[in-house]
Amino acid sequence: MLLKRICWVFTLLFAATLVLRAAPTVEEGKNLFIANCASCHNKNMKDNLTGPALAGVEERWAEFPRKDLYAWIRNSQGLIASGHPRANELWAKWKPTLMNNFPGLTDEQIESMLLYINNVATAPPPGTGATATTPGAGGKPESSTPWMFIGLTTILGLLAFALMRIINNLGNITRVQAGQAPIQKTLVQTLTSKGAIAFMVFAVTLIFGYKTVDNATKMGREQGYEPDQPIAFSHKLHAGTNKIDCQYCHDSARRSKHSSIPGTNTCMNCHSAVKKGSKSGTSEITKIFASIGFDPIQSKYITDYENWSDKQIEELYKKWIGQEYMAANSLTAIDDNGRMTVENEWDGIVKALKNDLNGKIQGPIEWTRIHNLPDHVYFNHSQHVSVAQVACQKCHGPVETMDVVYQYSTLGMGWCINCHRETEVKFADNAYYEQYERYHKELKSGKRDKVTVEDIGGLECQKCHY
């Protein structure tokens, strides 16, 4: 009987191991995708970016063993070198773009990513009542299924009960051998024993401690944060359609610690000539003119604009809106609610520009900051942009597809560390790294195939913390 119970206990342990290992989840896949894949593959899984669209990847590899797909994700160049037909087909289409290696990913983690990719690729389009959201869409992430944790808790509870029964039986055997009467405990007595109570207290403390630490690590993180801005600036239009380079507007990113929000003068480099847009676009551009004091009718800056009254400003820009905006879009002066459309447009401009501390139309535009690291964290944009030549999309996501910019990455410590562990340093033709003579020799001799940020001290505490 005792042997059977011991076997049953080990069976439960084995089952618990299977639950832990064989339960890939969408939530885990999402986190892994963001950390490893999102900088090169489009988040909608259906459009190409630096790498190919991932929708249907399992079907495209279906004729090959599953382990081949795992091998491709972990080390694509290794599979290409082995002569694999599918790997070489992809390489012929996408070279010279190299896919990063991820040797640390387990089969279960890869399955989680594939599950997430399939979940996003097959999700209904927005507006059809779907509840799941993609990374950084501004909504809540997909809720991970709790069944794995419920099952594991149940198994561990049964395991604890079985172990208590075994201990009780072993104690009775010892008592019988000593000539004492065995003690038969009821279920209630077993569950209310000191050992059972101690186990429950330990379990509650462990769960409470885990949730406390988990919530503490996420405190202050704003992944998906998508605030309204005073001007509806579309990165999709500027960086995507018009192909304006990120560093044209965010010029300080290549030469200072901060990326900085561009000043209105930068906007005017283009918009002194580009004065009109779509129906809403013209109103948004007028906000720029009104803040800096540019007369779009005469195409010149207004002298002594800071001393203009609100009435003078209103007369000028209402004339501009009525003359250009209304006529260009064939609009009547009265909207469906019987209000002047010019009045509506001007009211929106005043509301946006007067939303700052001085309550004036003139002056800097009060943009809402999106990305904000803690004060004890040091991050230098120029080191990453100019020296490491990291693309803006690596941290900020595909901004060229965003009408409204949101915080794409977690910007958490673990996210940064993983990037430093996996990112290969561009040693070739980069004078900044000439001082690492040993690494250059090892690369030349073939002793090592790459140098990561971790190798050059990227995980040292003082590099990121004061």
C-alpha positions in Angstrom: 0.0 0.0 0.0 2.8 2.4 0.9 4.6 1.7 -2.3 1.5 2.4 -4.3 1.1 5.8 -2.6 4.7 6.7 -3.2 4.3 5.8 -6.9 1.1 8.0 -7.0 3.0 10.9 -5.5 5.7 10.6 -8.1 3.0 10.4 -10.8 1.6 13.7 -9.5 5.0 15.3 -9.6 5.5 14.1 -13.2 2.1 15.5 -14.2 2.9 18.8 -12.6 6.1 19.0 -14.6 4.2 18.3 -17.8 1.7 21.1 -16.9 4.6 23.5 -16.4 6.4 22.5 -19.6 3.6 21.8 -22.0 1.4 24.7 -21.7 2.4 27.5 -24.1 0.3 30.7 -23.6 -0.6 33.7 -25.8 0.6 36.1 -23.0 4.0 34.5 -22.8 4.3 34.5 -26.6 3.4 38.2 -26.7 6.1 39.1 -24.2 8.7 36.9 -26.1 7.7 38.4 -29.4 8.0 42.0 -28.1 11.4 41.3 -26.5 12.9 39.3 -29.5 11.0 39.8 -32.7 9.0 43.1 -32.8 12.0 45.3 -33.9 12.1 43.5 -37.3 8.6 41.9 -37.8 5.4 43.8 -38.1 3.1 43.6 -35.1 0.1 42.9 -37.3 1.8 39.8 -38.6 0.4 40.5 -42.1 2.8 43.2 -43.5 6.5 43.0 -44.2 8.9 45.2 -42.2 12.6 44.6 -41.9 11.7 40.9 -41.8 8.8 39.0 -43.5 5.2 38.9 -42.3 4.8 36.1 -39.9 1.2 35.2 -40.5 1.0 31.6 -41.8 4.5 30.7 -40.8 3.5 27.3 -39.5 1.7 26.4 -42.7 4.8 27.4 -44.8 6.9 25.1 -42.7 4.3 22.3 -42.5 6.1 20.0 -45.0 9.2 19.9 -42.7 9.6 18.5 -39.2 8.6 20.8 -36.4 12.1 20.8 -35.1 13.3 22.4 -38.3 11.2 25.5 -37.6 12.6 25.6 -34.1 16.1 25.4 -35.5 15.3 28.2 -38.0 14.1 30.5 -35.2 17.1 29.7 -32.9 19.9 29.9 -35.6 18.7 30.7 -39.1 22.3 31.0 -40.5 23.1 27.5 -39.1 20.1 26.0 -40.9 21.0 27.8 -44.1 24.6 26.5 -43.9 23.2 22.9 -43.5 21.5 23.2 -46.9 17.9 23.1 -45.7 15.7 23.9 -48.7 13.2 26.1 -47.0 15.9 28.1 -45.1 17.8 28.7 -48.3 14.6 29.8 -50.1 14.0 32.4 -47.4 17.7 33.5 -47.5 17.5 34.0 -51.3 14.5 36.3 -50.9 15.7 38.3 -47.9 19.5 38.4 -48.0 21.6 40.3 -46.9 19.2 40.9 -44.0 20.4 38.6 -41.1 18.0 37.3 -38.5 19.2 37.4 -34.9 20.0 34.1 -33.2 18.0 33.1 -30.1 19.7 29.9 -28.8 18.2 30.3 -25.4 14.6 29.9 -26.5 13.0 26.6 -25.5 10.6 24.6 -27.6 7.8 25.6 -25.3 8.7 29.3 -25.6 8.8 29.1 -29.4 5.4 27.4 -29.3 4.1 30.3 -27.2 5.3 32.8 -29.8 3.7 30.8 -32.6 0.5 30.7 -30.7 0.6 34.5 -30.2 1.5 35.0 -33.9 -1.5 32.9 -35.0 -3.7 34.7 -32.5 -2.9 38.1 -33.8 -3.0 37.0 -37.5 -6.5 35.5 -37.2 -8.0 38.2 -34.9 -11.0 40.0 -36.3 -10.3 43.5 -37.6 -10.9 46.5 -35.2 -14.5 47.5 -34.8 -16.0 44.0 -35.1 -16.4 43.4 -31.4 -13.0 41.7 -30.8 -11.7 42.1 -27.3 -8.0 41.1 -27.7 -5.5 43.8 -28.3 -2.1 43.8 -29.9 1.1 45.0 -28.2 1.0 48.7 -27.5 -2.5 49.2 -28.9 -3.4 51.3 -25.9 -5.8 48.7 -24.5 -5.4 46.0 -22.0 -3.3 43.0 -23.1 -4.9 39.6 -23.7 -5.7 38.0 -20.4 -3.7 34.8 -20.0 -5.8 31.7 -19.2 -5.7 30.8 -15.5 -6.4 27.1 -16.1 -2.7 26.2 -16.0 -2.3 27.8 -12.6 -5.5 26.4 -11.2 -4.5 22.9 -12.4 -1.0 23.3 -10.9 -2.4 24.5 -7.6 -4.8 21.5 -7.4 -2.0 19.1 -8.2 0.2 20.6 -5.6 -2.6 20.5 -3.0 -3.3 16.8 -3.7 0.5 16.2 -3.5 0.7 17.9 -0.1 -2.3 15.9 1.1 -0.8 12.6 -0.1 2.5 13.4 1.6 0.8 14.1 4.9 -1.0 10.7 4.6 2.3 9.0 3.9 3.9 10.7 6.9 1.0 9.6 9.0 1.3 6.0 7.8 5.0 5.9 8.4 4.4 7.2 11.9 1.8 4.4 12.5 4.3 1.8 11.3 6.8 3.1 13.8 4.2 3.0 16.5 3.2 -0.6 15.7 6.8 -1.7 15.8 7.2 0.0 19.2 4.1 -1.8 20.4 1.9 1.2 20.4 -1.6 1.6 18.9 -1.8 3.3 15.5 -3.5 6.6 15.2 -6.1 7.0 12.4 -6.7 10.6 11.5 -9.9 11.7 9.7 -9.8 14.0 6.7 -10.8 16.9 8.9 -8.1 16.1 11.4 -5.5 15.9 8.6 -6.5 19.2 7.1 -6.5 21.0 10.4 -3.2 19.5 11.6 -0.2 21.8 12.2 1.5 20.5 9.1 -1.5 21.3 6.9 -2.0 24.8 8.4 1.8 25.5 8.1 1.6 24.5 4.4 -1.4 26.7 3.7 0.3 29.7 5.5 3.4 29.1 3.4 1.4 28.9 0.2 -0.5 32.1 0.9 2.7 33.9 1.9 4.4 32.7 -1.3 1.6 33.7 -3.5 1.2 37.1 -1.8 5.0 37.7 -2.0 5.1 36.8 -5.7 2.2 39.1 -6.6 3.7 41.9 -4.5 7.1 41.7 -6.2 5.5 41.2 -9.7 3.3 44.3 -9.3 6.3 46.3 -7.9 8.4 45.5 -10.9 5.6 46.8 -13.2 5.0 50.0 -11.2 5.4 53.1 -13.3 5.6 51.2 -16.6 3.3 52.6 -19.2 3.5 50.2 -22.1 0.7 51.0 -24.5 0.3 54.6 -23.1 -1.3 56.6 -25.9 -2.2 60.1 -24.6 -4.1 62.7 -26.6 -1.8 65.5 -27.9 -2.7 69.2 -28.4 -2.0 68.7 -32.1 -3.0 65.5 -34.0 0.4 64.8 -35.4 0.5 61.7 -37.5 3.8 59.8 -37.6 2.2 57.5 -40.2 1.8 60.5 -42.6 5.2 62.2 -41.9 7.5 59.2 -41.3 5.6 56.7 -43.3 4.0 58.3 -46.3 6.4 61.3 -46.7 9.5 59.3 -45.6 10.8 62.0 -43.2 13.7 60.7 -41.3 13.2 60.5 -37.5 16.3 62.4 -36.9 15.2 65.4 -39.0 12.7 66.3 -36.3 14.3 64.6 -33.3 17.7 66.0 -34.2 19.2 65.9 -30.7 18.8 62.0 -30.6 22.1 61.7 -32.5 24.1 64.1 -30.4 22.8 64.2 -26.8 21.3 62.2 -24.0 17.8 63.2 -24.8 15.8 62.8 -28.0 13.7 65.8 -27.2 10.4 67.0 -28.7 11.2 69.2 -31.8 10.5 72.9 -31.5 7.8 74.7 -33.5 10.5 76.2 -35.7 11.3 72.7 -37.0 7.7 72.2 -38.0 7.8 75.6 -39.8 10.7 74.4 -42.0 8.0 72.6 -43.9 4.8 74.2 -42.9 5.7 77.7 -43.9 5.1 76.3 -47.4 2.7 73.4 -46.7 -0.2 75.4 -45.2 -3.2 73.2 -45.9 -4.0 69.5 -45.5 -7.1 67.5 -45.2 -10.2 69.0 -43.5 -8.8 68.3 -40.1 -5.2 68.7 -41.2 -5.6 72.4 -42.0 -6.9 73.1 -38.5 -4.0 71.2 -36.9 -1.4 73.2 -39.0 -3.2 76.4 -38.0 -2.4 75.5 -34.4 1.3 75.7 -35.3 0.8 79.1 -37.0 -1.2 80.5 -34.0 1.4 79.3 -31.5 4.4 80.8 -33.2 2.8 83.8 -34.9 2.9 83.0 -38.6 0.5 84.8 -40.9 -0.5 82.1 -43.5 -2.3 84.6 -45.7 0.7 86.9 -46.2 3.3 84.0 -45.6 5.3 86.0 -43.1 5.9 86.0 -39.3 4.0 88.6 -37.3 6.0 91.4 -35.7 5.4 91.9 -32.0 3.1 88.9 -31.9 3.7 88.2 -28.2 1.8 91.4 -27.5 -1.2 90.7 -29.7 -4.5 90.3 -28.0 -6.7 87.2 -28.3 -9.1 89.3 -30.4 -6.5 90.2 -33.0 -5.3 86.6 -33.2 -8.9 85.3 -33.5 -9.6 87.7 -36.4 -6.5 86.7 -38.4 -6.9 83.0 -38.1 -10.7 82.9 -38.5 -10.1 84.8 -41.8 -7.5 82.2 -42.8 -9.9 79.3 -41.9 -12.8 80.9 -43.8 -10.8 82.0 -46.8 -8.7 78.8 -47.3 -10.1 76.0 -45.4 -13.8 76.5 -46.1 -13.4 77.3 -49.8 -10.9 74.5 -50.4 -13.2 71.9 -48.9 -16.4 73.3 -50.4 -18.0 73.6 -46.9 -20.9 75.8 -45.9 -20.5 78.3 -43.1 -23.1 76.5 -41.0 -22.8 72.9 -39.7 -25.6 70.4 -39.2 -26.2 71.7 -35.7 -26.6 75.3 -36.8 -23.2 76.5 -35.6 -20.6 78.3 -37.6 -18.0 75.7 -38.8 -15.3 78.4 -38.6 -16.3 79.0 -35.0 -16.0 75.2 -34.3 -12.5 75.1 -35.8 -11.3 78.1 -33.9 -12.8 76.8 -30.6 -10.7 73.6 -31.1 -7.5 75.5 -31.8 -8.0 77.8 -28.7 -8.8 74.8 -26.5 -5.6 73.0 -27.6 -3.2 75.9 -27.3 -4.6 77.4 -24.1 -4.2 74.0 -22.3 -0.9 75.1 -20.9 0.1 76.9 -17.7 0.2 80.5 -19.0 -3.3 80.2 -20.6 -2.1 82.0 -23.8 -2.4 81.1 -27.5 1.1 82.3 -28.2 4.1 80.3 -27.0 5.4 76.7 -27.1 3.0 73.9 -27.7 2.5 71.8 -24.6 3.0 68.2 -25.9 2.3 65.3 -23.5 5.4 63.3 -22.8 5.0 59.5 -23.6 8.3 57.9 -22.7 9.7 58.6 -19.2 12.4 56.5 -17.5 12.8 56.7 -13.7 15.2 59.3 -12.4 17.8 56.7 -11.3 18.1 55.3 -14.8 20.7 56.7 -17.2 20.0 56.3 -20.9 22.0 58.1 -23.6 20.3 58.4 -27.0 23.4 59.5 -28.9 25.3 56.4 -27.6 22.7 54.1 -29.1 21.8 56.1 -32.2 25.2 57.4 -33.4 27.7 54.9 -31.9 25.6 51.6 -31.7 23.6 52.6 -34.8 20.4 51.3 -33.3 17.3 52.0 -35.3 14.6 54.1 -33.6 12.1 51.2 -34.2 14.1 48.9 -32.0 12.8 50.6 -28.9 9.9 52.7 -30.2 8.3 50.2 -32.6 7.2 50.9 -36.1 6.4 54.6 -35.6 6.0 55.0 -39.4 2.7 53.0 -39.1 1.3 55.0 -36.1 -1.3 57.7 -36.5 -1.0 58.2 -32.8 2.3 57.4 -31.1 2.2 55.1 -28.0 4.8 53.5 -25.8 5.7 50.4 -27.7 8.1 48.6 -25.4 8.0 48.0 -21.6 11.3 49.9 -21.1 11.8 47.7 -18.0 15.2 46.6 -16.7 14.7 43.0 -17.9 13.8 44.2 -21.4 17.0 46.3 -21.6 19.1 43.5 -20.2 17.8 41.0 -22.7 18.5 43.4 -25.5 22.1 43.9 -24.3 22.6 40.1 -24.0 21.3 39.4 -27.5 22.3 42.5 -29.6 25.5 42.1 -31.6 27.8 45.1 -31.6 28.6 46.5 -35.0 32.4 46.3 -34.9 33.0 46.6 -38.6 33.9 50.1 -39.8 33.2 51.6 -36.4 36.2 53.5 -35.0 34.6 53.7 -31.6 35.3 50.0 -31.0 38.9 49.9 -32.2 40.1 49.8 -28.6 38.7 46.2 -28.2 41.8 44.6 -29.7 41.2 41.2 -28.2 37.7 40.9 -29.6 39.0 42.0 -33.1 41.6 39.3 -33.0 39.2 36.7 -31.9 36.7 37.6 -34.6 39.5 37.6 -37.2 40.8 34.2 -36.1 37.3 32.7 -36.0 37.4 32.1 -32.2 34.2 34.0 -31.8 31.5 34.9 -34.4 30.1 38.0 -32.7 30.5 40.4 -29.8 27.4 41.4 -27.9 26.7 44.4 -25.7 27.1 42.2 -22.7 30.7 41.3 -23.7 31.7 45.0 -23.6 30.3 45.6 -20.2 26.6 46.3 -21.1 25.4 44.5 -18.0 27.5 46.5 -15.5 25.2 48.2 -13.0 27.0 51.6 -13.2 26.4 51.8 -16.9 22.7 52.5 -16.4 22.4 53.5 -12.8 24.0 56.5 -11.1 
